[in-house]
Amino acid sequence: MLIRDALPADWPQIWPFLRRIVAAGETYTWDPDVTEDRARALWLPEPPGRAVVAVADDGTVMGSAKLHPNQAGPGAHVAGASFMVHPDHAGRGIGRALGEHVIARARADGYRAMQFNAVVATNTPAVALWRSLGFAVLATVPEAFRHPVHGFVGLHVMHRRL
């Protein structure tokens, strides 16, 4: 697996699994009916943001992540990031590899910390992964996410220093 900067030509492979994940409504606070144009604008940020892809030897995009300042101006030294692994490739270490890559990239880009604003509390694989990579839950906003199966659940704010 190769992790590299995302190219515009990668979007046709990213969009189907991004749409599938967002439409499920279980892990992202995005509108489940997000349009392709809006999704592309959100996922492929302008600099200083960046997106990366995890690519198999045959060129298949198996996952993607984006890295950007969590806030503007005086808060821009803290990174934010989002991750998606194609469900057909889950459980192969792609999320961990993307996480490690993005943490290293954020550190190299001069960020001092990384913060996730909205990790769905019932997304236990993601919470476990981020904890294993040094993130702590700073707070949980109660009932801040309407899960299609579990109803109103918490959103974790997670953080780690770089």
N, C-alpha and C positions, 0 to 999 in steps of 0.2 A: 504494500500500500504506500502511495505517495501522497503527502499533504503539500499542497501548493496554493498560491494565490488563485482565487476564482477568476475566470475569464468570462466575458459576455457569452461566449459560445457554450459555457457550462450550464447556463440558465435552463435550456430545454430539458436537461436531466434533473436539475434541482426542483423545478416547479412541480412536477407530479408528486414527489414525496412530500414536499413542503405543503402543498394543497391538501394532501391526504391527512397529514398530521394536524394541520390547523383546523380542517373541517371536522375532525374527530372531537374537537373541543375539550380535550382532556389535559393538555399541557401548556398551551399558549393562550395568552390574554388577547390575541388578535381576533378580529371579527371572523367567525368561521366561514363566512361568505366572501372573504377578501378577494379582490380582483387580482388577476395576474399582474397588471401594471403596478398596482399598489404594493403587492408582495415583492416584486422585483425592486422597487424603490426602497422598501424597508430592509430587504435582505442584502442588497448590494450597495452599501453606503458609499457616499462620496468621501474622499480623504478629509480628515485623517482616519476615517473608518476604513475597514478592509474586510473582505470575505475570503475564506479559504475553502477548499474542497479536499476530501479524502477520496482518492482515485485508485481503483483496482488496476492490476497490470493490463487488463484489456480496455482501459479507458472509462469504465463505468464509475460514475460518481456515486459513492456509497454514503456520503454524509457531507455536511457543510457546517461552517461556523462563521459568525461575524464578530468583529471586534471594533469597538468605537469608544469615544469618551462617554462616560456614564452621564455626565452633566456638561454644560457649557461653561465657559469663562473660568472662574476660580475653582470650579469642580472638575475641570477637564483632566486633572492628573490621576483620576480614578477611572479605570476602564470598566466598560460594560461588555457583555458578550452574550451571544445566543448560539445554541447548538441544535442541529437536527441530524439524526441518522436515519437513513432509509429503513423503514420497518423490515424489509426483506433481508437486511444485512445486520440486524440487531444482534447483540450478544457476541460479537466478534472482536470487541475491544476498540471499535472505531470511535466511540464517544470518548473513551479515555485518551486515545491518541490525539484526537482533536483538542481535548481539554489541555493536555500537556503542551501541545504545540501553541495554542493560543495564550496560555500563561507565559510561556517563554517569549513569544512574540510581543506580548504586552510589556514584559519586563525590558526587552530590548528596545521597545519604542519609548521607554522612559516613564511609563505609568508606575505609580507608587503602590497601587492596590487594585483589586478587581472586586466589583460588587454586582450581584444579581438582584434585581429589584422584585422579581416575581417568580419564584420557584414554587410550583403547585405542591402543597404539602403531601398530597396523595401520590405524587410522582416519585415513589420510593427509590426506583433505580437511579434517578438523577440526583436525588438528595444524598444517597449513599456514595455515588461517584464524586460529587463535589466535596463531601466531607473527607473522603479518602485523598483528595487532592489539596487538602488544607483549608477548605472553606468552613466557616462556622455560621450557624443560624444566629443572626443578630436579633431578629424579631420575627414574629408571625402575625400577620394582619388577619384577624379572625373573619371567617366567612367572606373573604374578599374575592373568591373565585366560585363561579357557578359551574360545577362539574356535572356532566350529563348523567352520570351514574350515582355519584356520592352526594349530590346536592351541594350546598354551600360549604366550602372547605377553605382552609387557610392558605395564604401566600407567604412563603418565607422570603425574607431579605437575607441574602448570604454574602459573606465578605471574606477576603483574605488579603494579607499584605503581600507585596511582591518583593 
